[in-house]
């Protein structure tokens, strides 16, 4: 998978990403953008991890899955609120979506 094709060029680190609630149109926050070099480095790392995942045994994958489950469990309320704000979903739907990832 070529993740670079998902990024619209040209992009600039001088322009922040503006986050708004799509349901209300309310401004939420400005997030800094990364440099093209850092973005390329992160995409390469993600592509490597994506390619390596199916090669790992279930025993090798388990610690990563547990760590993700712990993070989702610990931060489920904050993540639910973020999903609601940034995607315009209801709180109930946001929390349900997190629960789906926990199994």
Residue pairs with C-beta under 8 A, 6 or more apart in sequence:
1 47
1 50
3 43
3 46
3 47
4 40
4 43
7 39
7 43
11 33
11 36
11 39
12 33
13 32
13 33
13 34
13 35
13 36
15 33
16 30
16 31
16 32
16 33
17 30
17 31
17 32
17 33
18 27
18 30
19 27
19 28
19 29
19 30
19 31
19 86
20 26
20 27
20 28
21 28
21 85
21 86
21 88
22 86
22 87
22 88
23 88
24 88
28 85
28 86
34 42
53 61
68 101
69 102
69 103
72 79
72 98
72 101
72 102
73 102
76 95
76 98
76 99
79 94
79 98
80 91
80 94
80 95
80 98
81 91
81 94
83 89
83 94
83 97
83 98
84 90
84 91
84 94
87 94
89 97
